[in-house]
């Protein structure tokens, strides 16, 4: 989700990412926003995203995260994986008893 | 791949962890500021907006903890902190720390030393290429490694199993350099020796088969690296120089590589000379004598694909051929293969068993040390139960607390291990240089190598975990609520705890050690005072090898007589005698036959007896008692009938009794009839632990011998006497190489194994005793301090001193008794092994038994003295007021 957000919106700071996830999920996914930061760190250490200091909307120092090439590739892989999984699950739900006989 | 990348990222952030903390703080600030702004825009008051923002962000501390866990190397970070805390804790109790470290240093040091010896003597392969296929050939019947030179040549040329067979023998020569002569030990080796062992020269070249053109055709000498280094100062120009060996010129042709020390681990020769020059080097011409088995050892690499069993069969077929072809010289020619490292099967099993036994004891000591420290740590954890309970109550995980405890124990064990290893390495350095037998090059490099360091580290870690694990159960069971509410842990356990069992076992181990060292010591004392068949006190040995100084044939007996007369004339000399074979040293045997035997083949021999050719005064000079008959005179010469003095065992075996032997006859292999004129008392000839052996003394005038030792009996100071003898002999012939030593020094070789056993067991026994003392002390002191209140009440209620002591120390004493008894019993069993090495090692000796009991009781007294005093000085008033 983080990767996709950054893919869509480009460079973004932590708060922005948190807000964006909330908005997209329609506020269904209202976890503690704090948990985001360890995830960001992990992704950064894995080289999926990069970060640098920049100025936020209200002109304060903020850390901006952006997707790296590797992250983009990883996103593609995971998107494909997810699509496959989703399609499979969908087929399961769509299947009816008479189809199996 | 990903995880490696993360690891490095973590490593770098571990290094910059302060800056990172700052970054996180800033990010959180920013996040909350933005959220607050958003909330204000949504219409909340600034205060409420900020509150909502913080709420939404969630638990900041928990998140920071998570973040830290993600970010750096949590394990290392925590470990560093644990180490810091542990160091602080250990510094607070210096007594405990020092005791623990020293205990472990001792135990690990002992293990490192014993393991190094094991490594040097047994585990490490010889320093020759492909040592795994190198075997020596020994006689199957008696494990004797020696062969005659013709037999060696025959084996070398006819076998189909070995790449090539090399032979060598250890020999002493007089080496004349510019300044004078000195006796040095080295090797006579077959010309193919270096090629067969696949050794390359360090300098110059080695002799090889192309140098062999018959007797005395190869006057070449190869120096060992160590001798070249110490006596020629690494002079590269030595090659080509000529030396005088026994007044024969030998050319130095090369230097052996530094790591090559021959094929016996505890002998390092100084030089190598070709065996074909045996006559010049040894002064005897028995190169072609098939019956004289003077070649010390025959070794060779098995061909690839040939098993030892196949090779043995091959050799035995050669052996049976030899037996058939030379019935006069050969008998029981069966061969077997063994490893050359420890002289084959003759002594290797004893040495191996002893060193392995030592290793086991050292291991037990380490185990005892761990048990000790384990109970100390348990006591310490119990003392700290309040602190631990508090930490648990404040939310520390049990794992975290245990990690702290383990860090302490590992710190102690690592420091102790390092200290022990350091001391061990110093000791080993000394041991490697040690030459127990004068200038005989018997020493073994037991310098530690990587495996020793590895073992020490491993032992440190294992023991750290071992004794660190003792308090684990205690900590896991700790219920913070109970501890804090109830004060110190309630009740003194009455049942048997693991700690008691460990301590009892430890006392038992100690008792085993004490028993075996006492047995060994007692055996040594016995050995020193046993009847050797000669009197080693007030006796000096003079070795003057005449062939080495160029005497030969008829000049030898004349010179021998002149030397004897000259020494006898020195004031203070009571008597002096000459022999060609020293008792308790190198022994030659020969077959003898009863007078009625006509068939003089080896297979029909009546006995194989130790043979000594001696001068008339010898028996008197040795202090040997004649049981009956007479000694020799100077009239027992070539022109008179052949006579002999035999020992008691000889008389008993051949003639039935001492009385029958006088005047009786027997035969030598060449058919000579010999009349027995005297019976000497039974002595020790080969080793102190031998069964009674037959021996005979023949007059040197009838059986001339080149090699000669003179036994000088005198109660004068050996050093002054030695100088006088040296001066006298120098006057006779300035070029004569002379060795002088006291008889007691000389028989040190025979006493060496029991001495080593005694010292080694004594040291280990002392260590075991110290450990037991600290162990008992620990448990007694702990029980006294835990039960002070109870003791106080007892005293207040009128308990007598005896009862108080019983209450306080009864448990410790009970353990001591049980442990000692068990240990004593085990020690009795262990002494059976000792009997192989130590003279008359029997534990069923009242002195030993009493000694063990007294030693254990003393130990118990020593260990419980201080706690006992403390228990007695308990003042009920103070104690009751305190609570």
HADDOCK unambig.tbl for C-alpha pairs under 7 A between the chains (distance, minus, plus):
assign (segid A and resid 14 and name CA) (segid B and resid 31 and name CA) 6.79 0.50 0.50
assign (segid A and resid 15 and name CA) (segid B and resid 31 and name CA) 5.11 0.50 0.50
assign (segid A and resid 32 and name CA) (segid B and resid 56 and name CA) 5.93 0.50 0.50
assign (segid A and resid 32 and name CA) (segid B and resid 57 and name CA) 5.27 0.50 0.50
assign (segid A and resid 32 and name CA) (segid B and resid 58 and name CA) 4.89 0.50 0.50
assign (segid A and resid 33 and name CA) (segid B and resid 56 and name CA) 6.41 0.50 0.50
assign (segid A and resid 33 and name CA) (segid B and resid 57 and name CA) 4.61 0.50 0.50
assign (segid A and resid 33 and name CA) (segid B and resid 58 and name CA) 6.52 0.50 0.50
assign (segid A and resid 34 and name CA) (segid B and resid 57 and name CA) 4.92 0.50 0.50
assign (segid A and resid 34 and name CA) (segid B and resid 58 and name CA) 5.77 0.50 0.50
assign (segid A and resid 34 and name CA) (segid B and resid 60 and name CA) 6.83 0.50 0.50
assign (segid A and resid 34 and name CA) (segid B and resid 63 and name CA) 6.10 0.50 0.50
assign (segid A and resid 35 and name CA) (segid B and resid 63 and name CA) 6.22 0.50 0.50
assign (segid A and resid 37 and name CA) (segid B and resid 67 and name CA) 7.00 0.50 0.50
assign (segid A and resid 38 and name CA) (segid B and resid 66 and name CA) 6.43 0.50 0.50
assign (segid A and resid 38 and name CA) (segid B and resid 67 and name CA) 4.67 0.50 0.50
assign (segid A and resid 38 and name CA) (segid B and resid 70 and name CA) 6.19 0.50 0.50
assign (segid A and resid 41 and name CA) (segid B and resid 71 and name CA) 6.87 0.50 0.50
assign (segid A and resid 42 and name CA) (segid B and resid 70 and name CA) 6.42 0.50 0.50
assign (segid A and resid 45 and name CA) (segid B and resid 6 and name CA) 5.37 0.50 0.50
assign (segid A and resid 45 and name CA) (segid B and resid 9 and name CA) 5.64 0.50 0.50
assign (segid A and resid 46 and name CA) (segid B and resid 2 and name CA) 6.23 0.50 0.50
assign (segid A and resid 46 and name CA) (segid B and resid 5 and name CA) 6.43 0.50 0.50
assign (segid A and resid 46 and name CA) (segid B and resid 6 and name CA) 5.66 0.50 0.50
assign (segid A and resid 62 and name CA) (segid B and resid 27 and name CA) 6.52 0.50 0.50
assign (segid A and resid 62 and name CA) (segid B and resid 30 and name CA) 6.40 0.50 0.50
assign (segid A and resid 63 and name CA) (segid B and resid 27 and name CA) 6.68 0.50 0.50
